[in-house]
Amino acid sequence: MHRSAAILLCSIGLASFLTSSCSHAGAVEPSTSSDIPAVAVAKATTENLSRDLVLTAEFKPFQEVDVMAKVAGYIKEIRVDVGDRVKENDLLATLEIPEMADDLRRSRAGVKHSEAEVRRAQDEITRAKSAHDVAHNLYLRLEGVNQKKPGLIAQQDIDDAQGKDLVAEAQVNAAKSALAASQQQVDVDTSVTEKVQTLMDYQRVTAPFTGVVTKRYADKGSMIQAGTASQTQAMPVVRLSENSRLRLILPVPESAVATVHIGQQVEVRVPALNRSFSGRVARFSDKLSVATRTMDTEVDVPNPNLVLIPGMYAEVKLTLERSSGAVAVPVTAVDLDASSSGAASTGRVMVVTPNNRVELRKVTLGLETANRIEVRSGLNAGDMVVIGGRASLQTGVEVRPVVAALSALNP
């Protein structure tokens, strides 16, 4: 009896197992989220892109000169020292030249002598004209009588009167010439006086422009040679630099020469100060150096507070190309076409659609920076693009997008 019950239970259990097995074999399990591949994506954004070139240069004074004396002499007084700020035409030093005062007195005396000669010549003209008037009137009277009563006056007397008239006229002309010569001598002596006076003014050594005294060569009592002399031992008084505006001379490579233009604004970073300043392209040589294949380009940097010091190094960022409001994606999201070249190259991107399906799109590309690239057509702002693992993806497959962190896209 017990054996029959056991057999019955086993039969029931076997039937239940077979029924369960058959039902599981005929059913299809639904897919789970763990079966959908995850892909890293990034959003296409609207940005202002620029392609920059960083060049290093050394600050130089906008202008710098060794101030020389125009005449030789001894330093009587020097009013400035290193570091002093001076304005244009400020007095820097005074020279002592005793012999020049004698030259000035001599030249002034020469002017007075010439003016006296002019007055004497004027008096001589007056005397000569009076004598000429007497001789001329006498000749006219004798000639008139001779016309009315021929033979009354001897011809010899008439000829003598005519000769005296001509001599008196010649004396008048000679007196006028002497007056002109005296007047010219006055001009000559006046010019000499003005020259000496100008040299006397050169005793004052003044600043040719507003700047800073960066070096002092002479002290009180030093003998200074004229800076106009060809001799090399001529010693300057001071060195003056205009530091309120500095210049940077940049070696722009040949590939970037076409993008440089006058007035272009640049960013100037000074590592020593950990600050950035604004500069402007002011001039360039318009010629490439054969040795370096670069063009010297000068950037002016305002320095009103004299924060920048000549000799400091600076990094200048030249913007070679700019695109405002461009649709941009990471460079790693684009597969460039092999035959693509030029300013408007083409490529392909994988876009994750709103229903999480992969779609392959052809795009036209523009400006490219270190980690971003402009998409001119084929993509809209806000589209999600795949940035990695595209080789294993097929068009139309379902994916699970994972937005990549910004730090991962901009290493």
Solvent accessible surface area in square Angstrom, and as a share of the most:
residue,aa,sasa,rsa
1,M,200,0.89
2,H,165,0.73
3,R,194,0.71
4,S,72,0.47
5,A,54,0.42
6,A,52,0.40
7,I,105,0.53
8,L,110,0.55
9,L,125,0.62
10,C,94,0.56
11,S,60,0.39
12,I,96,0.49
13,G,39,0.37
14,L,108,0.54
15,A,57,0.44
16,S,65,0.42
17,F,132,0.55
18,L,96,0.48
19,T,93,0.54
20,S,53,0.34
21,S,46,0.30
22,C,92,0.55
23,S,70,0.45
24,H,140,0.62
25,A,89,0.69
26,G,68,0.65
27,A,72,0.56
28,V,141,0.81
29,E,157,0.70
30,P,119,0.75
31,S,100,0.65
32,T,81,0.47
33,S,82,0.53
34,S,95,0.61
35,D,98,0.51
36,I,47,0.24
37,P,68,0.43
38,A,54,0.42
39,V,12,0.07
40,A,41,0.32
41,V,1,0.00
42,A,3,0.02
43,K,100,0.43
44,A,1,0.00
45,T,48,0.28
46,T,84,0.49
47,E,53,0.24
48,N,115,0.59
49,L,9,0.04
50,S,33,0.21
51,R,102,0.37
52,D,56,0.29
53,L,43,0.21
54,V,84,0.48
55,L,23,0.11
56,T,80,0.47
57,A,10,0.08
58,E,71,0.32
59,F,1,0.01
60,K,88,0.37
61,P,26,0.16
62,F,33,0.14
63,Q,74,0.33
64,E,88,0.40
65,V,62,0.36
66,D,49,0.25
67,V,11,0.07
68,M,64,0.29
69,A,1,0.01
70,K,112,0.47
71,V,12,0.07
72,A,40,0.31
73,G,5,0.05
74,Y,119,0.45
75,I,3,0.02
76,K,113,0.48
77,E,73,0.33
78,I,27,0.14
79,R,145,0.53
80,V,12,0.07
81,D,70,0.36
82,V,90,0.52
83,G,47,0.45
84,D,56,0.29
85,R,168,0.61
86,V,9,0.05
87,K,142,0.60
88,E,100,0.45
89,N,105,0.54
90,D,57,0.30
91,L,27,0.14
92,L,0,0.00
93,A,0,0.00
94,T,28,0.16
95,L,3,0.02
96,E,85,0.38
97,I,12,0.06
98,P,88,0.55
99,E,105,0.47
100,M,19,0.09
101,A,33,0.26
102,D,63,0.32
103,D,54,0.28
104,L,16,0.08
105,R,144,0.53
106,R,156,0.57
107,S,11,0.07
108,R,116,0.42
109,A,58,0.45
110,G,24,0.23
111,V,23,0.13
112,K,141,0.60
113,H,117,0.52
114,S,1,0.01
115,E,70,0.31
116,A,42,0.32
117,E,54,0.24
118,V,18,0.10
119,R,139,0.51
120,R,138,0.51
121,A,1,0.01
122,Q,83,0.37
123,D,97,0.50
124,E,58,0.26
125,I,17,0.09
126,T,89,0.52
127,R,123,0.45
128,A,0,0.00
129,K,92,0.39
130,S,61,0.39
131,A,38,0.30
132,H,36,0.16
133,D,79,0.41
134,V,105,0.61
135,A,14,0.11
136,H,64,0.29
137,N,69,0.35
138,L,71,0.35
139,Y,37,0.14
140,L,92,0.46
141,R,149,0.54
142,L,36,0.18
143,E,49,0.22
144,G,30,0.29
145,V,57,0.33
146,N,31,0.16
147,Q,124,0.55
148,K,170,0.72
149,K,126,0.53
150,P,109,0.68
151,G,72,0.69
152,L,115,0.57
153,I,33,0.17
154,A,60,0.46
155,Q,106,0.47
156,Q,116,0.52
157,D,72,0.37
158,I,3,0.02
159,D,67,0.35
160,D,66,0.34
161,A,4,0.03
162,Q,73,0.33
163,G,32,0.31
164,K,127,0.54
165,D,9,0.05
166,L,104,0.52
167,V,86,0.49
168,A,6,0.05
169,E,78,0.35
170,A,58,0.45
171,Q,77,0.34
172,V,13,0.08
173,N,82,0.42
174,A,62,0.48
175,A,4,0.03
176,K,99,0.42
177,S,75,0.48
178,A,42,0.33
179,L,30,0.15
180,A,45,0.35
181,A,59,0.46
182,S,14,0.09
183,Q,83,0.37
184,Q,119,0.53
185,Q,85,0.38
186,V,26,0.15
187,D,93,0.48
188,V,81,0.47
189,D,21,0.11
190,T,49,0.28
191,S,63,0.41
192,V,69,0.40
193,T,21,0.12
194,E,104,0.47
195,K,133,0.56
196,V,15,0.09
197,Q,66,0.29
198,T,60,0.35
199,L,52,0.26
200,M,39,0.18
201,D,78,0.41
202,Y,69,0.26
203,Q,33,0.15
204,R,132,0.48
205,V,8,0.05
206,T,48,0.28
207,A,0,0.00
208,P,68,0.43
209,F,24,0.10
210,T,74,0.43
211,G,7,0.06
212,V,21,0.12
213,V,1,0.00
214,T,55,0.32
215,K,92,0.39
216,R,70,0.26
217,Y,60,0.23
218,A,2,0.02
219,D,84,0.44
220,K,154,0.65
221,G,47,0.45
222,S,27,0.17
223,M,84,0.38
224,I,0,0.00
225,Q,54,0.24
226,A,19,0.15
227,G,30,0.28
228,T,114,0.66
229,A,41,0.32
230,S,118,0.76
231,Q,68,0.30
232,T,136,0.79
233,Q,121,0.54
234,A,18,0.14
235,M,64,0.29
236,P,20,0.13
237,V,0,0.00
238,V,0,0.00
239,R,78,0.28
240,L,0,0.00
241,S,1,0.00
242,E,24,0.11
243,N,16,0.08
244,S,54,0.35
245,R,93,0.34
246,L,0,0.00
247,R,50,0.18
248,L,0,0.00
249,I,61,0.31
250,L,0,0.00
251,P,59,0.37
252,V,0,0.00
253,P,40,0.25
254,E,85,0.38
255,S,108,0.70
256,A,3,0.02
257,V,38,0.22
258,A,100,0.78
259,T,42,0.24
260,V,12,0.07
261,H,106,0.47
262,I,93,0.47
263,G,31,0.29
264,Q,14,0.06
265,Q,114,0.51
266,V,9,0.05
267,E,77,0.35
268,V,0,0.00
269,R,94,0.34
270,V,0,0.00
271,P,62,0.39
272,A,80,0.62
273,L,57,0.28
274,N,117,0.60
275,R,121,0.44
276,S,59,0.38
277,F,35,0.14
278,S,74,0.48
279,G,2,0.02
280,R,96,0.35
281,V,0,0.00
282,A,15,0.12
283,R,80,0.29
284,F,60,0.25
285,S,65,0.42
286,D,114,0.59
287,K,149,0.63
288,L,48,0.24
289,S,48,0.31
290,V,126,0.72
291,A,97,0.75
292,T,87,0.50
293,R,115,0.42
294,T,23,0.14
295,M,6,0.02
296,D,74,0.38
297,T,0,0.00
298,E,30,0.14
299,V,0,0.00
300,D,7,0.03
301,V,0,0.00
302,P,85,0.53
303,N,5,0.03
304,P,101,0.64
305,N,114,0.58
306,L,36,0.18
307,V,55,0.32
308,L,1,0.01
309,I,93,0.47
310,P,41,0.26
311,G,37,0.35
312,M,44,0.20
313,Y,137,0.52
314,A,0,0.00
315,E,61,0.27
316,V,0,0.00
317,K,76,0.32
318,L,0,0.00
319,T,31,0.18
320,L,24,0.12
321,E,69,0.31
322,R,155,0.57
323,S,23,0.15
324,S,86,0.56
325,G,47,0.46
326,A,7,0.06
327,V,33,0.19
328,A,0,0.00
329,V,0,0.00
330,P,3,0.02
331,V,47,0.27
332,T,88,0.51
333,A,0,0.00
334,V,16,0.09
335,D,70,0.36
336,L,109,0.54
337,D,35,0.18
338,A,116,0.90
339,S,109,0.70
340,S,30,0.19
341,S,94,0.61
342,G,66,0.64
343,A,88,0.69
344,A,55,0.43
345,S,21,0.13
346,T,39,0.23
347,G,0,0.00
348,R,102,0.37
349,V,1,0.00
350,M,23,0.10
351,V,4,0.02
352,V,10,0.06
353,T,25,0.14
354,P,143,0.90
355,N,102,0.52
356,N,57,0.29
357,R,98,0.36
358,V,3,0.02
359,E,60,0.27
360,L,81,0.40
361,R,64,0.23
362,K,120,0.51
363,V,2,0.01
364,T,40,0.23
365,L,0,0.00
366,G,14,0.13
367,L,6,0.03
368,E,79,0.35
369,T,34,0.20
370,A,104,0.81
371,N,47,0.24
372,R,25,0.09
373,I,5,0.03
374,E,17,0.08
375,V,5,0.03
376,R,122,0.45
377,S,57,0.37
378,G,38,0.36
379,L,12,0.06
380,N,103,0.53
381,A,58,0.45
382,G,38,0.36
383,D,29,0.15
384,M,50,0.22
385,V,0,0.00
386,V,0,0.00
387,I,25,0.13
388,G,31,0.30
389,G,56,0.54
390,R,38,0.14
391,A,105,0.82
392,S,97,0.62
393,L,15,0.08
394,Q,119,0.53
395,T,90,0.53
396,G,40,0.38
397,V,53,0.30
398,E,66,0.30
399,V,1,0.01
400,R,116,0.42
401,P,45,0.29
402,V,73,0.42
403,V,97,0.56
404,A,23,0.17
405,A,63,0.49
406,L,129,0.64
407,S,88,0.57
408,A,72,0.56
409,L,24,0.12
410,N,55,0.28
411,P,151,0.95
